[in-house]
Amino acid sequence: MAEEIKRAICVGEAVIELARGADGRFALQSGGDTFNTAIYLARAGVPTAFATALSDDPYSQAITALAEAEGIGTDLILTSAGRLPSLSLIDSDARGHSRTDAWQDGAPARDLFTLPNWSRLAVALGEARLVYFSGLTLSLYTNIGLGRFLAAVELARSNGAKIAFDPNFRPRAWKGELPRARTVFAEALKRVDIALPAYDDEAVLWGDPSPETTIERLQAFGVGEIVVKNGPNSAVIASAGARDAVPVPDVVVPVDPTAAGDSFNAGYLAARLSGRAPVEAAAAAHRLAGEVIRHRGPITPRAGAAVH
């Protein structure tokens, strides 16, 4: 019998997005930070599954159909009937900066690790090659859910899975409770092999004055491989005792910065899983992110890449 191929499992939330286009009209699409990363991992040829909870409504069905069209395993999408997924509205403020407002309090993804059949997620995570999640993932769950999820992550790691984490701190997701966010992140970081923070987020949550400070703080938690994303500036990598700056190859004015970090993470992780060194992986990640921000929406054009 052939050996079963181990998968990357991305854990989090897929949402319905209403995004205003250049013509002023809103278009319906789907997204979500870890969901976007799952799509780009799958496109890179990495066997990938997405773990979340959706409902039995047409929007949830469209998200699942998109995942299937992108070759993502949907067997870890649990169902909680009679509800609706989160809704995000993406618009610009008076200064032209992107603004996102979200309605998610009743979304089924929040109950992923307290649903009756949550234990099968723990089993699947224990058999994964890579487990990827974000700070937004952690913001979804109650303390009970967090305990179960982090225990499953620890089991996966003990079984040989690599654990990758993008803190992706968003104050609104944590309802402004920065002390709770710091506490939860600290517990998660004890179980992380690859950290993929954005420096701007770390400066808000922890007050880091520089990417180097971010690296030192994460190393204190025992994280062995750190990639600090710093917008159009160089990404800074710390791994195996070395520290390198990997510049953005071509700085472009983004058409839409949505999913720049999500696609960077996918490009980096896919390259690392294929055996490429961290510096090479960061260069590949820059290239993918640079392509994504040339297009509107989180997913670059491809058949089945939007919710209709």
VMD Tcl script that draws the C-alpha trace (Angstrom):
set ca {
  {0.00 0.00 0.00}
  {1.36 3.42 -0.97}
  {2.25 5.73 1.90}
  {-0.41 8.37 2.50}
  {0.68 11.86 1.48}
  {0.74 14.22 4.45}
  {-1.01 17.54 3.96}
  {-0.61 21.13 4.99}
  {-3.66 22.11 7.05}
  {-4.62 25.77 7.29}
  {-6.93 26.57 10.21}
  {-9.11 29.66 10.40}
  {-12.10 31.33 8.81}
  {-13.35 31.85 5.28}
  {-15.61 34.88 4.94}
  {-17.87 36.52 2.42}
  {-16.41 39.84 1.31}
  {-18.08 42.84 -0.26}
  {-15.30 44.91 -1.82}
  {-15.75 48.26 -3.53}
  {-14.16 48.35 -6.97}
  {-12.69 51.23 -8.95}
  {-16.14 51.91 -10.43}
  {-17.60 52.46 -6.96}
  {-19.65 49.27 -7.02}
  {-19.36 46.45 -4.52}
  {-18.50 42.96 -5.72}
  {-19.07 39.70 -3.88}
  {-16.04 37.50 -3.27}
  {-14.67 35.22 -0.60}
  {-11.49 35.52 1.41}
  {-9.98 35.18 4.85}
  {-6.30 35.27 5.76}
  {-5.62 31.55 6.24}
  {-8.08 30.65 3.47}
  {-6.15 32.86 1.02}
  {-2.91 31.16 2.09}
  {-4.49 27.73 1.60}
  {-5.43 28.65 -1.96}
  {-1.93 29.80 -2.85}
  {-0.35 26.76 -1.19}
  {-2.61 24.49 -3.24}
  {-1.77 26.39 -6.42}
  {1.91 25.82 -5.64}
  {1.28 22.08 -5.66}
  {1.27 21.53 -1.89}
  {-1.44 19.03 -0.80}
  {-3.58 21.30 1.38}
  {-6.74 21.13 3.45}
  {-8.68 23.92 5.12}
  {-10.14 23.49 8.60}
  {-13.09 25.68 9.55}
  {-16.82 25.58 10.22}
  {-19.44 26.83 7.78}
  {-23.19 26.43 7.56}
  {-25.75 25.08 5.10}
  {-26.52 28.39 3.36}
  {-25.68 29.24 -0.28}
  {-22.74 31.45 0.72}
  {-21.13 28.67 2.73}
  {-21.72 26.29 -0.16}
  {-20.02 28.76 -2.52}
  {-16.96 28.96 -0.26}
  {-16.73 25.16 -0.17}
  {-17.13 25.03 -3.96}
  {-14.28 27.54 -4.34}
  {-12.05 25.45 -2.09}
  {-12.83 22.35 -4.14}
  {-12.17 24.20 -7.41}
  {-8.76 25.21 -6.06}
  {-7.91 21.62 -5.13}
  {-8.15 22.20 -1.37}
  {-9.33 19.35 0.84}
  {-12.74 20.19 2.33}
  {-13.12 17.17 4.62}
  {-12.17 19.33 7.62}
  {-14.89 21.92 6.99}
  {-17.46 21.15 9.68}
  {-21.11 22.18 9.40}
  {-23.20 24.09 11.90}
  {-26.67 24.37 10.36}
  {-28.90 27.43 10.33}
  {-26.21 30.09 10.51}
  {-24.30 32.39 8.18}
  {-20.55 32.91 7.62}
  {-18.90 36.18 8.57}
  {-19.32 39.19 6.31}
  {-16.51 41.66 5.64}
  {-17.03 44.98 3.89}
  {-13.89 46.41 2.28}
  {-13.96 50.11 1.42}
  {-11.74 53.17 1.56}
  {-11.77 55.87 4.20}
  {-11.69 59.62 3.54}
  {-7.90 59.49 3.00}
  {-8.17 56.65 0.49}
  {-6.78 54.01 2.84}
  {-8.35 50.56 2.77}
  {-10.81 49.94 5.61}
  {-12.43 46.65 6.57}
  {-15.50 46.25 8.76}
  {-16.59 42.77 9.80}
  {-19.76 41.14 11.13}
  {-18.79 37.81 12.63}
  {-20.16 37.31 16.15}
  {-22.52 34.49 15.15}
  {-20.30 32.86 12.54}
  {-19.91 29.06 12.82}
  {-16.11 29.26 12.49}
  {-16.00 30.64 16.04}
  {-17.27 27.31 17.38}
  {-14.94 25.05 15.39}
  {-13.33 23.43 18.43}
  {-16.52 23.21 20.49}
  {-18.73 21.53 17.87}
  {-19.69 17.91 18.67}
  {-17.32 16.44 16.07}
  {-14.35 18.72 16.73}
  {-12.17 15.78 17.79}
  {-11.73 14.59 14.22}
  {-9.91 17.86 13.54}
  {-7.46 16.98 16.30}
  {-6.86 13.60 14.67}
  {-6.28 15.20 11.26}
  {-3.92 17.83 12.66}
  {-1.93 15.05 14.31}
  {-1.33 13.54 10.87}
  {-0.39 16.80 9.10}
  {2.89 17.76 7.49}
  {2.34 21.45 8.25}
  {-0.19 23.26 10.44}
  {-0.68 26.94 9.61}
  {-2.80 29.45 11.54}
  {-2.89 33.13 12.37}
  {-3.72 35.61 15.07}
  {-7.13 35.99 13.48}
  {-7.60 32.24 13.90}
  {-6.84 32.56 17.61}
  {-9.20 35.54 17.98}
  {-12.15 33.36 16.97}
  {-12.18 30.86 19.81}
  {-13.30 30.78 23.42}
  {-10.81 29.73 26.06}
  {-12.12 26.16 25.80}
  {-11.70 26.21 22.04}
  {-8.21 27.70 22.33}
  {-7.17 25.01 24.81}
  {-8.34 22.24 22.48}
  {-6.76 23.82 19.42}
  {-3.38 24.41 21.05}
  {-3.37 20.88 22.44}
  {-4.00 19.57 18.91}
  {-1.17 21.77 17.60}
  {1.14 20.36 20.26}
  {0.20 16.81 19.27}
  {0.82 17.59 15.60}
  {4.23 19.02 16.43}
  {5.16 15.98 18.52}
  {4.25 13.83 15.50}
  {6.67 15.75 13.29}
  {4.50 18.48 11.77}
  {5.95 21.94 11.26}
  {3.87 24.64 12.95}
  {3.68 27.98 11.12}
  {2.06 31.11 12.53}
  {1.36 34.62 11.25}
  {0.36 36.79 14.23}
  {-1.63 39.07 11.87}
  {-2.80 41.19 14.79}
  {-6.02 43.14 14.22}
  {-7.22 45.11 17.27}
  {-10.89 44.91 16.23}
  {-10.76 41.12 16.12}
  {-9.67 41.16 19.77}
  {-12.19 43.90 20.67}
  {-9.29 46.03 21.82}
  {-8.25 43.53 24.51}
  {-4.50 43.74 23.94}
  {-3.53 41.97 27.20}
  {-5.63 38.92 26.23}
  {-4.16 38.92 22.73}
  {-0.63 39.02 24.14}
  {-1.39 36.17 26.55}
  {-2.92 33.97 23.82}
  {-0.11 34.73 21.38}
  {2.48 33.86 24.03}
  {0.87 30.45 24.54}
  {0.74 29.83 20.79}
  {4.35 30.90 20.19}
  {5.62 28.21 22.55}
  {4.44 25.71 19.93}
  {5.62 27.47 16.75}
  {8.47 26.45 14.42}
  {8.06 29.14 11.74}
  {6.81 32.65 12.58}
  {5.77 35.00 9.77}
  {4.95 38.33 11.46}
  {4.40 41.69 9.80}
  {6.50 44.31 11.57}
  {3.72 46.94 11.61}
  {1.45 44.54 13.52}
  {4.15 43.66 16.03}
  {4.83 47.34 16.68}
  {1.15 47.86 17.56}
  {0.75 44.80 19.79}
  {4.16 44.66 21.48}
  {5.65 48.11 20.89}
  {8.62 46.70 18.96}
  {10.84 49.58 17.77}
  {12.43 47.56 14.94}
  {12.16 44.23 13.07}
  {15.30 43.12 14.91}
  {13.45 43.56 18.22}
  {10.63 41.43 16.86}
  {13.13 38.69 16.00}
  {14.71 38.78 19.44}
  {11.34 38.57 21.19}
  {10.22 35.62 19.08}
  {13.52 33.84 19.59}
  {12.97 34.19 23.34}
  {9.83 32.06 22.86}
  {11.96 29.40 21.17}
  {10.83 30.02 17.58}
  {13.57 28.65 15.34}
  {12.69 30.27 12.00}
  {11.41 33.83 11.78}
  {10.52 35.92 8.73}
  {9.57 39.51 9.50}
  {7.62 41.08 6.65}
  {8.21 44.84 6.41}
  {6.04 46.15 3.59}
  {8.07 47.42 0.61}
  {11.26 47.11 2.70}
  {13.39 43.99 3.01}
  {12.02 40.94 4.77}
  {14.34 39.98 7.63}
  {15.00 36.29 8.22}
  {16.48 34.67 11.30}
  {17.17 30.94 11.02}
  {19.89 28.51 12.09}
  {21.95 31.24 13.72}
  {21.99 33.44 10.60}
  {20.18 36.68 9.92}
  {19.52 37.92 6.38}
  {17.66 40.78 4.73}
  {15.86 39.82 1.53}
  {14.77 42.90 -0.46}
  {11.59 43.20 -2.48}
  {12.80 42.60 -6.08}
  {10.40 45.09 -7.69}
  {8.58 47.70 -5.61}
  {5.22 48.33 -7.27}
  {2.34 50.62 -6.44}
  {-0.33 48.10 -5.44}
  {-3.64 47.97 -7.25}
  {-4.99 46.28 -4.10}
  {-2.81 45.27 -1.13}
  {-5.34 42.67 0.05}
  {-3.71 39.27 0.72}
  {-0.15 40.53 0.19}
  {0.92 38.95 3.48}
  {-1.23 35.84 3.00}
  {0.30 35.12 -0.41}
  {3.82 35.89 0.87}
  {3.29 33.29 3.60}
  {2.11 30.72 1.05}
  {5.04 31.39 -1.26}
  {7.50 31.07 1.60}
  {6.01 27.91 3.08}
  {5.62 26.20 -0.30}
  {9.27 26.90 -1.11}
  {10.45 25.66 2.29}
  {8.38 22.47 1.97}
  {10.03 21.85 -1.40}
  {13.45 22.02 0.28}
  {14.55 25.54 -0.64}
  {16.62 27.57 1.82}
  {14.98 30.42 3.79}
  {16.55 33.20 1.70}
  {15.42 31.57 -1.55}
  {11.98 30.99 -0.06}
  {11.64 34.66 0.92}
  {12.58 35.74 -2.60}
  {9.89 33.43 -4.02}
  {7.43 34.82 -1.48}
  {8.17 38.40 -2.55}
  {7.56 37.47 -6.18}
  {4.18 35.89 -5.44}
  {3.03 38.77 -3.24}
  {4.14 41.24 -5.89}
  {1.95 39.47 -8.43}
  {-1.06 39.33 -6.11}
  {-1.07 43.07 -5.32}
  {-1.24 43.85 -9.04}
  {-4.83 42.56 -9.02}
  {-8.00 43.49 -7.20}
  {-9.18 41.08 -4.55}
  {-7.30 38.47 -2.52}
  {-7.08 35.84 -5.27}
  {-5.47 36.37 -8.64}
  {-7.71 35.56 -11.62}
  {-8.42 31.93 -12.27}
  {-11.56 29.95 -13.10}
  {-13.57 29.40 -9.93}
  {-11.61 31.98 -7.93}
  {-14.55 34.07 -6.81}
  {-17.91 33.56 -5.21}
  {-20.74 34.18 -7.66}
}
mol new
graphics top color blue
foreach p $ca { graphics top sphere $p radius 0.5 }
foreach p [lrange $ca 0 end-1] q [lrange $ca 1 end] { graphics top cylinder $p $q radius 0.2 }
display resetview
